[in-house]
Amino acid sequence: MITQSNETLLDESESELWHAWSSVTRAVQSALGSEISKSAPLALIEFEMLDELANGEQPMRSGELGALVSLTRSGTSRAISRLVAKGFISKEGSSTDRRSVLVCLTPEGRKAYEAANSVFANAVRSGLLSAVDGNDRDTLLRILNVISDTIL
């Protein structure tokens, strides 16, 4: 029989916080993904990749893009392949580093991104921001920044 000390387990308040965080994160991602897929043939992670390309420097190294959206190397490769197949991004080898693949948003990808982005903005406003008033938003943002700074 395996036993664990109480110090290695989450206490009641830690567990409650973790489950609330996990539940909200899954619900928000599910709702956003569902809304985005109504406007364009995109999964949420694909939208996030297009967002990084639309708002970042292009061409972008595939590894950099994957890191920006927290995907593994193989996850990045699969997502890029899907986006290339949809005609939303193009990819080419780097002239300075044979190991690197560079990706760019295509005109069709920009259209899909813009269509999905307005739906995304409305979904964030109605599903997330409407539930939190101004003072609580500031507090939530401060807490999320602290967590982000600690993890990243």
C-alpha positions as semicolon CSV with decimal commas, in nm:
position;residue;x (nm);y (nm);z (nm)
1;M;0,000;0,000;0,000
2;I;0,128;0,343;-0,094
3;T;0,089;0,617;0,162
4;Q;0,143;0,990;0,121
5;S;0,217;1,248;0,381
6;N;-0,038;1,524;0,419
7;E;0,229;1,772;0,312
8;T;0,230;1,628;-0,041
9;L;-0,146;1,648;-0,089
10;L;-0,354;1,957;-0,153
11;D;-0,545;2,075;0,149
12;E;-0,918;2,150;0,119
13;S;-0,883;2,516;0,019
14;E;-0,599;2,441;-0,226
15;S;-0,806;2,164;-0,383
16;E;-1,113;2,388;-0,406
17;L;-0,907;2,660;-0,576
18;W;-0,748;2,413;-0,819
19;H;-1,083;2,258;-0,915
20;A;-1,244;2,600;-0,965
21;W;-0,950;2,713;-1,180
22;S;-0,953;2,393;-1,383
23;S;-1,330;2,399;-1,431
24;V;-1,338;2,762;-1,543
25;T;-1,041;2,715;-1,777
26;R;-1,202;2,415;-1,947
27;A;-1,540;2,588;-1,975
28;V;-1,391;2,907;-2,123
29;Q;-1,179;2,715;-2,374
30;S;-1,473;2,497;-2,473
31;A;-1,708;2,793;-2,519
32;L;-1,450;2,993;-2,717
33;G;-1,362;2,695;-2,934
34;S;-1,728;2,630;-3,006
35;E;-1,796;2,991;-3,103
36;I;-1,484;3,020;-3,320
37;S;-1,567;2,702;-3,511
38;K;-1,903;2,856;-3,606
39;S;-1,731;3,141;-3,793
40;A;-1,434;2,962;-3,951
41;P;-1,306;2,604;-3,982
42;L;-1,066;2,653;-3,691
43;A;-0,992;2,484;-3,363
44;L;-0,914;2,724;-3,077
45;I;-0,541;2,644;-3,090
46;E;-0,538;2,713;-3,464
47;F;-0,708;3,049;-3,404
48;E;-0,445;3,127;-3,140
49;M;-0,170;3,047;-3,392
50;L;-0,330;3,270;-3,655
51;D;-0,363;3,542;-3,390
52;E;0,009;3,523;-3,313
53;L;0,093;3,541;-3,683
54;A;-0,153;3,824;-3,751
55;N;-0,010;4,031;-3,466
56;G;0,355;3,927;-3,482
57;E;0,645;3,948;-3,721
58;Q;0,626;3,733;-4,031
59;P;0,770;3,505;-4,136
60;M;0,789;3,338;-3,798
61;R;0,987;3,026;-3,707
62;S;0,752;2,736;-3,642
63;G;0,920;2,664;-3,309
64;E;0,865;3,021;-3,195
65;L;0,498;3,001;-3,296
66;G;0,456;2,674;-3,108
67;A;0,617;2,822;-2,797
68;L;0,386;3,125;-2,810
69;V;0,079;2,898;-2,795
70;S;0,237;2,640;-2,560
71;L;0,248;2,347;-2,801
72;T;0,507;2,072;-2,816
73;R;0,717;2,035;-3,128
74;S;0,497;1,755;-3,261
75;G;0,177;1,942;-3,169
76;T;0,309;2,248;-3,350
77;S;0,393;2,042;-3,657
78;R;0,046;1,885;-3,667
79;A;-0,132;2,219;-3,621
80;I;0,082;2,384;-3,889
81;S;0,007;2,097;-4,128
82;R;-0,367;2,144;-4,068
83;L;-0,343;2,520;-4,127
84;V;-0,138;2,468;-4,445
85;A;-0,395;2,214;-4,570
86;K;-0,671;2,470;-4,508
87;G;-0,472;2,731;-4,701
88;F;-0,446;2,961;-4,397
89;I;-0,068;2,965;-4,366
90;S;0,226;2,894;-4,592
91;K;0,553;2,742;-4,486
92;E;0,900;2,743;-4,629
93;G;1,249;2,649;-4,525
94;S;1,474;2,910;-4,376
95;S;1,755;3,038;-4,597
96;T;1,978;3,085;-4,290
97;D;1,898;2,769;-4,092
98;R;1,809;2,446;-4,272
99;R;1,649;2,305;-3,959
100;S;1,398;2,591;-3,930
101;V;1,060;2,617;-4,096
102;L;0,916;2,964;-4,147
103;V;0,541;3,022;-4,153
104;C;0,333;3,313;-4,283
105;L;-0,034;3,399;-4,279
106;T;-0,195;3,375;-4,624
107;P;-0,465;3,616;-4,748
108;E;-0,719;3,335;-4,694
109;G;-0,581;3,286;-4,343
110;R;-0,617;3,657;-4,271
111;K;-0,985;3,640;-4,378
112;A;-1,048;3,337;-4,156
113;Y;-0,868;3,504;-3,866
114;E;-1,064;3,827;-3,901
115;A;-1,396;3,641;-3,916
116;A;-1,307;3,432;-3,612
117;N;-1,156;3,727;-3,422
118;S;-1,480;3,925;-3,409
119;V;-1,665;3,614;-3,289
120;F;-1,385;3,553;-3,037
121;A;-1,409;3,910;-2,904
122;N;-1,787;3,884;-2,863
123;A;-1,757;3,546;-2,691
124;V;-1,492;3,678;-2,449
125;R;-1,706;3,981;-2,367
126;S;-2,031;3,790;-2,319
127;G;-1,896;3,474;-2,161
128;L;-1,609;3,596;-1,949
129;L;-1,587;3,971;-1,906
130;S;-1,959;4,025;-1,844
131;A;-1,930;3,804;-1,537
132;V;-1,662;4,025;-1,380
133;D;-1,710;4,396;-1,303
134;G;-1,442;4,665;-1,329
135;N;-1,284;4,638;-0,983
136;D;-1,289;4,260;-0,991
137;R;-1,138;4,266;-1,341
138;D;-0,844;4,467;-1,210
139;T;-0,800;4,220;-0,923
140;L;-0,832;3,919;-1,154
141;L;-0,581;4,066;-1,398
142;R;-0,335;4,138;-1,117
143;I;-0,367;3,780;-0,986
144;L;-0,331;3,629;-1,334
145;N;-0,020;3,840;-1,396
146;V;0,133;3,721;-1,069
147;I;0,064;3,359;-1,166
148;S;0,199;3,414;-1,516
149;D;0,513;3,583;-1,387
150;T;0,571;3,295;-1,144
151;I;0,519;3,020;-1,402
152;L;0,686;3,183;-1,698
